[in-house]
Amino acid sequence: MVYHGRMPVALVTPEGRPAAGYLVQVRSLPNKKRKFELLSDRLYAAPLDPKDLEKPDADLIFYHTMLSKNGMLFVTNGAQTDMQTLRSKSVRNFHDNFSGNQNDFSGRIPFSEAEAIMSDWGYEPDNMFTPRVALVRYPGCALFAIASKHENGGVGVISVGVTEASIGLPTYTESNGQAVSLSVENSGYLYENLVHIPVTGNTAEEIANQLYEFSDPKLIVASAGAVFRNGKWEIAFKNKFNSLEDYERFAAEVK
C-alpha cells in the first residue's frame, strides 16, 4: 500500500453535509508515540510521553491539526495551524485573514493568502523535506495548499470543489516503488496527486473509523473526522495508542 504520510481530507457525506478528515501514517517506530486529543475548538496531536515535548523537533510531531473558527475548519499537518513562531521567525497562522463567502467560490476565498502563508512556512526542516499541507474547509467548498521542496521553488495552491467522493492531499507519494515526499511545482501537478478515498460515513465517528481502516495497519497511528452540523463542526477521532503502555506493548511485539 502507498505511504501517504499525513493527509487532510475534504468530502461531502451521503446526507450532503460538509465534512473533513485527517490521518496520520508513520513509518518510524519512535514517531508513532502520539495520539489525538480533542480540546474545545481544536484537535491536538499529542505526545504519549510528555517528555517528548522537549525534543528539538517536537513541533513537527505534536501540533494542533484541526481548528474550528467562524464556521470554517482548518486542517494541517503541523505548527502552521496556529503557532506563530517558526524557528525564531514570526509567521502567520494558516487561518489568519480567512473570511468571505463560505458557500461558494465567490473569489473572496483567499487563494493568495493561502499561498503567501504557506510560502512563509515552507516545507518541514527534516531530512525527508516533508511538505507542509493545509486544508480550509468551508461549508460549501474546500481549498488545499502545500509548501514543498522543488528545484524551481514555489508553492502549489489549488481550490477543489468537493463532490460525493472524498479527496485527500498527502505528504508522500510513490516513485519507482519508493515513498518520497510530494514535490509540487504548480497547481496542476498538485491536482494530479490528490488521493481519492472511499469514505461514506455520515458522522464524524464513522469518517474517522473509515479513514483508519483505509490505511495500512502497520502505518496508521491516528485518524479524525469532522462534520458540519447545526452550524458547528463535530469532531471525532480514533487512536492506535491511547497510552504510553499501549505503545510500549506494540513496540515490544514488533522489535
N, C-alpha and C positions, 0 to 999 in steps of 0.2 A: 504493500500500500504506500502511496506517495506521502511523504512527510510534509505537512502543511505548516508546522510551527504554531504560531499564534494567529488566529483568524477571526476578525469581526465579520458578522453575517447580517444581511438585511433580507427580510422576507415579509410576506403577507400571509396570514393564517387562512385556512379554508373558510372561516367565517368572515373573512375580509378585513380583519383588524391588522393595523401596522404592527410589525414585530421585528425583533433583532436577536442576535445571539453572539456568543464569543466562545472559542475553545482554545485550550492550552495543551499543545502536544510538546513533549520534551524527550530528547534522546539521552542526555546526560543524567545519570542517577542522582548526583548531588543537587542538581537544579530541579528535580521533581519534588523537593521538600517544601511544598507550598500548598495552599488551599484558598478557596474563595470564602470571604466573609461579607455578609450584607450589612452595610451601615445605612443610615437613614435615607440618603438620596444617592448612594453610590455603592458599587461593588468593589471590594478590595481583594487583590491577590496578595494574601498574607503569608508570612513565614510560619511553618510548623514549629520552628525553634526561634524564639525572639532574638537569640544571639546572632542569628544570620543577618539581622538588620545592620550589624556593624561591618559587614563586608564592603569593600570598596565599590563593588558593582551592584550593591543592593537595589538601587533604583532601576536596574534593568530586569530585576526579578520580581520585586514587590512594588505594587503600584495600584492606584485606583483605575480600574479598567472600564467601568460603566459609570456614567454620571448623568442624572436626570436634571434638566434645567429648562424652565419655561416651555414645557411641552415637548422639548427635544431630548433625545438620548444620544450621548456621546460615548463611543466605544473605541478604545485604543489599546495598543499593546505595550504601553509604557508610561513614563512620568509626564509625557506630553498631555495627558488628560487634564491635570490640574496642579502640576508642580512648576513653579515659576523660575527655578534655578537649574541650569544645565552646566555642570562642571564650572561653577562660579560665574556663569554668564546669565544675565537676566533675559528671559524669553517669555513669550506669551503662551498661555494655556491654549489648547486646541479649541476650547469652547468660547474663547474671547471673541467678541464682536459678531457672534452668530445671532441673527434675528431675521425678521421678514415673514413672508407668507409661508406658512408651514404646510400648505396643502397642494402646492403645485410648483412647477419650475418657472416662477414669475420673473426670474432674472435678479431677484433680490437675495437669493441664496448665495452666500459669499464664496464663490469659487476662488477668487483671487486671494481672499483672506486665508482660506484653507491652504493654498499653495504657499503663501508667504510664511504662515506659521510653521508649516512642516519643513520649509526650507531653512528656517532659523534653527529648528531642532536637528535636522539632518539624520542620517542613519545612526544606529547604535554603535558605540565605540568598543565593539568586541572583535574577536579575531575572525568572525564569520561575516562581518559587515551587515548584520541583520537590519533590514529596513524597519523604519517606524511606519505603522499603518494606523489609519483612523477612519471612523465612520461617524457621520452625524445623521441620525435617523429622525426625520420629520414625520408627523403622522401621515403625510401624503407622498413623501419621496425620500430618497436617500442620496448621500454624497460620500463617496470613498476618496481617500487621499493617501499618498505614500511618499516617503522620503527614502530613497535608496541610493546605493553607490553605483555610479555609472561612469564609464570612461569619458563621457561628454558632460557629466554633471547634471544638475537639474532635478526637478521633482515632477512626477507624473500625477495629474489630478483628473478625475473623471466623475461626472454625475451619472447615476444609474436609476432609471425608473424601474421600480420593483414590480414584478408580476407575481403569479402564483408560485413560481419557482424561487427557492432561496439562493442567494448569491453571496459568496464569501471572498474576501481579499486575504490571501495567505502571505506569510513572510518568507516561505520557502517553496521552491518548485523542484522539478526533476530535470536533470540534464545528463544524458548518457548513463542513465541508471543511478545517478548520484543526486543526493539532496543538495541544492545550492540556494543561497539567498536570492530572493526575487530582485531582479535589477530592471528598472523601468526607465526608458529614455523619453517616452511620450505617452499621452493618454491612450492612444490606440493600442499600444502594447500592453498597457495596464488592463484594458478591457478583455484582451485575449487571455489573460491569466486569472480572471475571476473564476472561482470554483462553484459549480452548481451542486447543491446538496439536497438530497431527498428528505426534507423536513416537512411534516404535515400536521404538527401539533397545533392545538388551539389555545393552549395555556402556556405560561412561562415554564412550568414544570415539565410539560410534555416536550417543549422545544429543547430544554436543557438535556433531558434524557435522550432524545433522538440525536442530538449532536454528539453526546457521549458515545452512543452506540455506533455512530458513523465512523468514529476514529479507531485506529488500530489500538487494541487493549494494551499493547506494550508501550505505547507512546502517550496515551491520554492521561492528563493529570486533573483537569477540571473543565467543566463546560457551564455555560449560563444561557438563559433565555429571558426575553423581555417582551411583553405585550402591552400595547396602549389600549387601556380600557377605562371608561368613565373619566376621561380627562387626565389620566396619570399612567405612568409606566409601572407595571407589575414585573418584578424581577425574581427569578429563582435560579438555583444552581445545583450542580452535582459534583462532588469531590471524589477523587480516588482515595485520598487520605484525609481523615478528619482529625488526626492527632499525630504527634511525633512517634508514638508507639506503633501506629498503623504503618507509617513509613519504614520504621526500623525492621518490622517483621517482613515487609516486602523486600527491603534491601538485603536481608539475610537470605531470603529464598533465591534471589537472582545472582548472588555472588558465587 
